[in-house]
Amino acid sequence: MSVVMAPRLRVERQRVNRGAEDDLNHALELLSQVKAGERDAMLRFYRPEPTVAFGQRDTRLAGFAAAEQASRDNGFVPAVRRAGGRAAAYHQGTLVVDHIQPAEDAIVEAKARFGFFGELFTEALRSLGVDAGVGEIPEEYCPGEFSVFGRNTQNSAALPGGARIKLIGTAQRVVAGAWLFSSVIVVENSAPIRQVLTDTYSALGLDWDPATAGAVEDLVPGITVDAVEEAILAVYAQHAELIYP
Protein backbone atom coordinates (compact mmCIF):
# COMPACT_ATOMS: atom_id res chain seq x y z
CA MET A 1 0.00 0.00 0.00
CA SER A 2 1.70 3.17 -1.22
CA VAL A 3 1.33 6.74 -0.02
CA VAL A 4 3.07 9.78 -1.49
CA MET A 5 5.42 11.03 1.22
CA ALA A 6 7.19 14.37 1.15
CA PRO A 7 10.80 13.90 -0.02
CA ARG A 8 12.05 15.81 3.04
CA LEU A 9 10.60 15.90 6.54
CA ARG A 10 11.73 18.29 9.25
CA VAL A 11 11.94 16.56 12.65
CA GLU A 12 10.67 18.56 15.60
CA ARG A 13 11.05 17.15 19.10
CA GLN A 14 8.77 19.04 21.46
CA ARG A 15 10.52 18.97 24.82
CA VAL A 16 8.07 21.03 26.89
CA ASN A 17 4.43 20.10 27.43
CA ARG A 18 1.92 22.80 26.55
CA GLY A 19 -0.95 21.14 28.41
CA ALA A 20 -3.48 18.55 27.29
CA GLU A 21 -5.73 20.80 25.19
CA ASP A 22 -2.90 22.98 23.90
CA ASP A 23 -0.85 19.99 22.76
CA LEU A 24 -3.82 18.72 20.74
CA ASN A 25 -4.55 22.17 19.33
CA HIS A 26 -0.89 22.84 18.48
CA ALA A 27 -1.03 20.02 15.95
CA LEU A 28 -3.86 21.85 14.19
CA GLU A 29 -1.87 25.09 14.28
CA LEU A 30 1.05 23.32 12.64
CA LEU A 31 -1.30 21.84 10.04
CA SER A 32 -2.51 25.33 9.18
CA GLN A 33 1.06 26.60 8.89
CA VAL A 34 2.14 23.71 6.64
CA LYS A 35 -0.93 24.27 4.46
CA ALA A 36 -0.02 27.96 4.13
CA GLY A 37 3.59 27.17 3.22
CA GLU A 38 4.88 28.76 6.42
CA ARG A 39 6.44 25.46 7.54
CA ASP A 40 7.96 22.51 5.74
CA ALA A 41 6.49 19.03 5.84
CA MET A 42 7.33 17.73 9.28
CA LEU A 43 7.34 15.10 11.99
CA ARG A 44 6.50 16.27 15.50
CA PHE A 45 7.42 14.01 18.42
CA TYR A 46 6.29 14.63 21.99
CA ARG A 47 5.49 12.88 25.25
CA PRO A 48 2.14 14.12 26.53
CA GLU A 49 1.09 14.83 30.07
CA PRO A 50 -1.45 12.29 31.42
CA THR A 51 -4.48 12.86 29.21
CA VAL A 52 -7.73 11.17 28.28
CA ALA A 53 -8.58 12.36 24.77
CA PHE A 54 -12.30 11.89 24.21
CA GLY A 55 -13.86 11.68 20.77
CA GLN A 56 -16.69 13.92 19.66
CA ARG A 57 -19.20 11.06 20.03
CA ASP A 58 -18.20 10.60 23.67
CA THR A 59 -19.28 14.13 24.51
CA ARG A 60 -22.85 13.32 23.51
CA LEU A 61 -23.20 10.42 25.96
CA ALA A 62 -25.06 10.88 29.24
CA GLY A 63 -22.03 9.75 31.25
CA PHE A 64 -19.54 12.19 29.72
CA ALA A 65 -19.32 14.51 32.73
CA ALA A 66 -18.76 11.50 35.01
CA ALA A 67 -16.11 10.20 32.62
CA GLU A 68 -14.30 13.55 32.75
CA GLN A 69 -14.31 13.36 36.55
CA ALA A 70 -13.07 9.77 36.45
CA SER A 71 -10.14 10.99 34.36
CA ARG A 72 -9.29 13.68 36.91
CA ASP A 73 -9.64 11.21 39.80
CA ASN A 74 -6.96 9.07 38.11
CA GLY A 75 -4.63 12.03 37.57
CA PHE A 76 -5.41 12.40 33.84
CA VAL A 77 -6.58 15.64 32.22
CA PRO A 78 -9.74 15.22 30.12
CA ALA A 79 -9.60 16.77 26.64
CA VAL A 80 -11.72 16.52 23.50
CA ARG A 81 -10.03 15.93 20.17
CA ARG A 82 -11.52 16.92 16.84
CA ALA A 83 -10.77 13.57 15.22
CA GLY A 84 -13.15 10.64 15.41
CA GLY A 85 -13.00 7.54 17.57
CA ARG A 86 -13.58 6.88 21.23
CA ALA A 87 -11.64 7.82 24.36
CA ALA A 88 -7.91 7.05 24.41
CA ALA A 89 -5.48 7.60 27.28
CA TYR A 90 -1.81 8.45 27.30
CA HIS A 91 0.94 9.82 29.54
CA GLN A 92 4.68 10.46 29.43
CA GLY A 93 5.34 6.78 28.89
CA THR A 94 3.76 7.20 25.47
CA LEU A 95 5.03 8.84 22.30
CA VAL A 96 2.88 10.97 19.99
CA VAL A 97 4.01 11.27 16.38
CA ASP A 98 2.34 13.92 14.21
CA HIS A 99 3.17 13.66 10.51
CA ILE A 100 2.09 16.83 8.67
CA GLN A 101 2.59 17.59 5.00
CA PRO A 102 1.03 19.58 2.16
CA ALA A 103 -0.91 17.88 -0.62
CA GLU A 104 -2.78 19.17 -3.65
CA ASP A 105 -5.56 16.66 -3.00
CA ALA A 106 -5.28 15.67 0.65
CA ILE A 107 -8.37 13.46 0.63
CA VAL A 108 -7.37 11.12 -2.19
CA GLU A 109 -5.10 8.88 -0.06
CA ALA A 110 -6.92 9.35 3.25
CA LYS A 111 -7.80 5.69 3.83
CA ALA A 112 -4.58 4.39 2.30
CA ARG A 113 -2.62 6.37 4.90
CA PHE A 114 -4.04 4.29 7.73
CA GLY A 115 -2.73 1.10 6.16
CA PHE A 116 0.58 2.63 5.09
CA PHE A 117 1.45 4.12 8.46
CA GLY A 118 0.16 1.05 10.28
CA GLU A 119 2.73 -1.01 8.37
CA LEU A 120 5.44 1.63 8.89
CA PHE A 121 5.01 1.57 12.67
CA THR A 122 4.69 -2.21 12.67
CA GLU A 123 8.09 -2.41 10.94
CA ALA A 124 9.60 -0.11 13.58
CA LEU A 125 8.24 -2.22 16.44
CA ARG A 126 9.40 -5.44 14.82
CA SER A 127 12.92 -4.02 14.65
CA LEU A 128 12.77 -3.88 18.47
CA GLY A 129 11.68 -7.50 18.81
CA VAL A 130 7.91 -6.97 19.02
CA ASP A 131 5.66 -9.46 17.21
CA ALA A 132 3.54 -6.62 15.80
CA GLY A 133 0.67 -6.51 13.32
CA VAL A 134 -2.16 -4.31 12.05
CA GLY A 135 -5.86 -4.85 12.62
CA GLU A 136 -8.73 -4.30 15.01
CA ILE A 137 -8.66 -6.30 18.25
CA PRO A 138 -12.04 -7.54 19.50
CA GLU A 139 -13.26 -5.34 22.38
CA GLU A 140 -10.29 -2.97 22.23
CA TYR A 141 -10.52 0.62 23.44
CA CYS A 142 -11.01 3.28 20.74
CA PRO A 143 -11.50 0.50 18.16
CA GLY A 144 -10.06 0.93 14.71
CA GLU A 145 -9.49 -1.18 11.62
CA PHE A 146 -5.82 -0.16 11.54
CA SER A 147 -4.78 -0.42 15.19
CA VAL A 148 -1.21 -1.63 15.62
CA PHE A 149 -1.01 -4.50 18.10
CA GLY A 150 1.63 -6.74 19.61
CA ARG A 151 1.43 -10.41 20.57
CA ASN A 152 2.86 -11.96 23.70
CA THR A 153 5.28 -14.44 22.14
CA GLN A 154 8.14 -13.97 24.61
CA ASN A 155 6.35 -15.48 27.62
CA SER A 156 5.87 -12.11 29.29
CA ALA A 157 4.49 -12.65 32.77
CA ALA A 158 2.38 -9.51 32.35
CA LEU A 159 0.08 -11.07 29.74
CA PRO A 160 -1.53 -14.38 28.74
CA GLY A 161 0.43 -16.32 26.14
CA GLY A 162 -0.44 -15.29 22.61
CA ALA A 163 -2.50 -12.32 23.79
CA ARG A 164 -2.86 -9.37 21.43
CA ILE A 165 -2.68 -5.89 22.94
CA LYS A 166 -3.19 -2.52 21.34
CA LEU A 167 0.04 -0.53 21.17
CA ILE A 168 -0.74 2.25 18.67
CA GLY A 169 -3.89 4.15 17.81
CA THR A 170 -4.01 6.49 14.82
CA ALA A 171 -6.17 9.36 13.60
CA GLN A 172 -5.95 11.95 10.87
CA ARG A 173 -7.17 15.41 9.99
CA VAL A 174 -7.53 16.40 6.34
CA VAL A 175 -7.95 19.98 5.12
CA ALA A 176 -7.79 21.52 1.67
CA GLY A 177 -4.09 21.51 0.84
CA ALA A 178 -2.62 19.46 3.70
CA TRP A 179 -3.06 16.53 6.06
CA LEU A 180 -2.11 15.54 9.60
CA PHE A 181 -1.65 11.90 10.59
CA SER A 182 -1.29 11.43 14.35
CA SER A 183 -0.15 8.24 16.08
CA VAL A 184 -0.03 7.48 19.80
CA ILE A 185 2.36 4.71 20.86
CA VAL A 186 2.07 3.29 24.37
CA VAL A 187 5.61 2.29 25.35
CA GLU A 188 5.93 2.24 29.15
CA ASN A 189 3.78 1.93 32.29
CA SER A 190 0.49 0.57 30.96
CA ALA A 191 -1.23 0.01 34.35
CA PRO A 192 -2.44 3.63 34.85
CA ILE A 193 -3.77 3.70 31.30
CA ARG A 194 -5.74 0.48 31.85
CA GLN A 195 -7.18 1.85 35.09
CA VAL A 196 -8.28 5.23 33.76
CA LEU A 197 -9.80 3.63 30.67
CA THR A 198 -11.67 1.14 32.85
CA ASP A 199 -13.18 3.96 34.89
CA THR A 200 -13.96 6.30 31.98
CA TYR A 201 -15.49 3.63 29.77
CA SER A 202 -17.63 2.48 32.68
CA ALA A 203 -18.89 6.04 33.14
CA LEU A 204 -19.61 6.33 29.42
CA GLY A 205 -21.45 3.01 29.40
CA LEU A 206 -19.12 1.53 26.78
CA ASP A 207 -17.97 -2.09 26.80
CA TRP A 208 -14.36 -3.06 26.26
CA ASP A 209 -11.81 -5.63 27.45
CA PRO A 210 -9.05 -4.14 29.67
CA ALA A 211 -6.77 -7.03 28.65
CA THR A 212 -6.45 -5.41 25.22
CA ALA A 213 -4.63 -2.37 26.67
CA GLY A 214 -0.90 -2.64 27.17
CA ALA A 215 2.51 -1.19 26.36
CA VAL A 216 5.53 -2.17 24.29
CA GLU A 217 7.51 -2.91 27.47
CA ASP A 218 4.88 -5.48 28.48
CA LEU A 219 6.02 -7.51 25.48
CA VAL A 220 9.74 -6.64 25.40
CA PRO A 221 10.85 -5.66 28.91
CA GLY A 222 13.29 -2.77 29.09
CA ILE A 223 12.13 -0.99 25.93
CA THR A 224 12.08 2.80 26.39
CA VAL A 225 10.31 5.68 24.67
CA ASP A 226 13.69 6.85 23.34
CA ALA A 227 14.31 3.46 21.73
CA VAL A 228 10.91 3.47 20.04
CA GLU A 229 11.46 7.01 18.75
CA GLU A 230 14.81 6.05 17.22
CA ALA A 231 13.30 2.95 15.61
CA ILE A 232 10.54 5.02 14.04
CA LEU A 233 13.02 7.56 12.69
CA ALA A 234 15.12 4.74 11.22
CA VAL A 235 12.12 3.43 9.28
CA TYR A 236 11.09 6.92 8.18
CA ALA A 237 14.61 7.48 6.87
CA GLN A 238 13.94 4.73 4.30
CA HIS A 239 11.15 6.86 2.81
CA ALA A 240 12.29 10.49 3.14
CA GLU A 241 15.26 12.66 3.94
CA LEU A 242 14.99 13.70 7.58
CA ILE A 243 16.03 17.25 8.45
CA TYR A 244 17.09 17.89 12.05
CA PRO A 245 17.30 21.34 13.66
C-alpha positions in Angstrom: 0.0 0.0 0.0 1.7 3.2 -1.2 1.3 6.7 0.0 3.1 9.8 -1.5 5.4 11.0 1.2 7.2 14.4 1.1 10.8 13.9 0.0 12.1 15.8 3.0 10.6 15.9 6.5 11.7 18.3 9.3 11.9 16.6 12.6 10.7 18.6 15.6 11.0 17.1 19.1 8.8 19.0 21.5 10.5 19.0 24.8 8.1 21.0 26.9 4.4 20.1 27.4 1.9 22.8 26.5 -0.9 21.1 28.4 -3.5 18.6 27.3 -5.7 20.8 25.2 -2.9 23.0 23.9 -0.9 20.0 22.8 -3.8 18.7 20.7 -4.5 22.2 19.3 -0.9 22.8 18.5 -1.0 20.0 15.9 -3.9 21.9 14.2 -1.9 25.1 14.3 1.1 23.3 12.6 -1.3 21.8 10.0 -2.5 25.3 9.2 1.1 26.6 8.9 2.1 23.7 6.6 -0.9 24.3 4.5 0.0 28.0 4.1 3.6 27.2 3.2 4.9 28.8 6.4 6.4 25.5 7.5 8.0 22.5 5.7 6.5 19.0 5.8 7.3 17.7 9.3 7.3 15.1 12.0 6.5 16.3 15.5 7.4 14.0 18.4 6.3 14.6 22.0 5.5 12.9 25.2 2.1 14.1 26.5 1.1 14.8 30.1 -1.4 12.3 31.4 -4.5 12.9 29.2 -7.7 11.2 28.3 -8.6 12.4 24.8 -12.3 11.9 24.2 -13.9 11.7 20.8 -16.7 13.9 19.7 -19.2 11.1 20.0 -18.2 10.6 23.7 -19.3 14.1 24.5 -22.8 13.3 23.5 -23.2 10.4 26.0 -25.1 10.9 29.2 -22.0 9.8 31.2 -19.5 12.2 29.7 -19.3 14.5 32.7 -18.8 11.5 35.0 -16.1 10.2 32.6 -14.3 13.6 32.8 -14.3 13.4 36.5 -13.1 9.8 36.5 -10.1 11.0 34.4 -9.3 13.7 36.9 -9.6 11.2 39.8 -7.0 9.1 38.1 -4.6 12.0 37.6 -5.4 12.4 33.8 -6.6 15.6 32.2 -9.7 15.2 30.1 -9.6 16.8 26.6 -11.7 16.5 23.5 -10.0 15.9 20.2 -11.5 16.9 16.8 -10.8 13.6 15.2 -13.1 10.6 15.4 -13.0 7.5 17.6 -13.6 6.9 21.2 -11.6 7.8 24.4 -7.9 7.0 24.4 -5.5 7.6 27.3 -1.8 8.5 27.3 0.9 9.8 29.5 4.7 10.5 29.4 5.3 6.8 28.9 3.8 7.2 25.5 5.0 8.8 22.3 2.9 11.0 20.0 4.0 11.3 16.4 2.3 13.9 14.2 3.2 13.7 10.5 2.1 16.8 8.7 2.6 17.6 5.0 1.0 19.6 2.2 -0.9 17.9 -0.6 -2.8 19.2 -3.7 -5.6 16.7 -3.0 -5.3 15.7 0.6 -8.4 13.5 0.6 -7.4 11.1 -2.2 -5.1 8.9 -0.1 -6.9 9.3 3.3 -7.8 5.7 3.8 -4.6 4.4 2.3 -2.6 6.4 4.9 -4.0 4.3 7.7 -2.7 1.1 6.2 0.6 2.6 5.1 1.5 4.1 8.5 0.2 1.0 10.3 2.7 -1.0 8.4 5.4 1.6 8.9 5.0 1.6 12.7 4.7 -2.2 12.7 8.1 -2.4 10.9 9.6 -0.1 13.6 8.2 -2.2 16.4 9.4 -5.4 14.8 12.9 -4.0 14.7 12.8 -3.9 18.5 11.7 -7.5 18.8 7.9 -7.0 19.0 5.7 -9.5 17.2 3.5 -6.6 15.8 0.7 -6.5 13.3 -2.2 -4.3 12.1 -5.9 -4.9 12.6 -8.7 -4.3 15.0 -8.7 -6.3 18.3 -12.0 -7.5 19.5 -13.3 -5.3 22.4 -10.3 -3.0 22.2 -10.5 0.6 23.4 -11.0 3.3 20.7 -11.5 0.5 18.2 -10.1 0.9 14.7 -9.5 -1.2 11.6 -5.8 -0.2 11.5 -4.8 -0.4 15.2 -1.2 -1.6 15.6 -1.0 -4.5 18.1 1.6 -6.7 19.6 1.4 -10.4 20.6 2.9 -12.0 23.7 5.3 -14.4 22.1 8.1 -14.0 24.6 6.3 -15.5 27.6 5.9 -12.1 29.3 4.5 -12.6 32.8 2.4 -9.5 32.4 0.1 -11.1 29.7 -1.5 -14.4 28.7 0.4 -16.3 26.1 -0.4 -15.3 22.6 -2.5 -12.3 23.8 -2.9 -9.4 21.4 -2.7 -5.9 22.9 -3.2 -2.5 21.3 0.0 -0.5 21.2 -0.7 2.3 18.7 -3.9 4.2 17.8 -4.0 6.5 14.8 -6.2 9.4 13.6 -6.0 11.9 10.9 -7.2 15.4 10.0 -7.5 16.4 6.3 -7.9 20.0 5.1 -7.8 21.5 1.7 -4.1 21.5 0.8 -2.6 19.5 3.7 -3.1 16.5 6.1 -2.1 15.5 9.6 -1.6 11.9 10.6 -1.3 11.4 14.3 -0.2 8.2 16.1 0.0 7.5 19.8 2.4 4.7 20.9 2.1 3.3 24.4 5.6 2.3 25.4 5.9 2.2 29.1 3.8 1.9 32.3 0.5 0.6 31.0 -1.2 0.0 34.3 -2.4 3.6 34.9 -3.8 3.7 31.3 -5.7 0.5 31.8 -7.2 1.8 35.1 -8.3 5.2 33.8 -9.8 3.6 30.7 -11.7 1.1 32.8 -13.2 4.0 34.9 -14.0 6.3 32.0 -15.5 3.6 29.8 -17.6 2.5 32.7 -18.9 6.0 33.1 -19.6 6.3 29.4 -21.4 3.0 29.4 -19.1 1.5 26.8 -18.0 -2.1 26.8 -14.4 -3.1 26.3 -11.8 -5.6 27.5 -9.0 -4.1 29.7 -6.8 -7.0 28.7 -6.4 -5.4 25.2 -4.6 -2.4 26.7 -0.9 -2.6 27.2 2.5 -1.2 26.4 5.5 -2.2 24.3 7.5 -2.9 27.5 4.9 -5.5 28.5 6.0 -7.5 25.5 9.7 -6.6 25.4 10.9 -5.7 28.9 13.3 -2.8 29.1 12.1 -1.0 25.9 12.1 2.8 26.4 10.3 5.7 24.7 13.7 6.9 23.3 14.3 3.5 21.7 10.9 3.5 20.0 11.5 7.0 18.7 14.8 6.0 17.2 13.3 2.9 15.6 10.5 5.0 14.0 13.0 7.6 12.7 15.1 4.7 11.2 12.1 3.4 9.3 11.1 6.9 8.2 14.6 7.5 6.9 13.9 4.7 4.3 11.1 6.9 2.8 12.3 10.5 3.1 15.3 12.7 3.9 15.0 13.7 7.6 16.0 17.2 8.4 17.1 17.9 12.0 17.3 21.3 13.7 
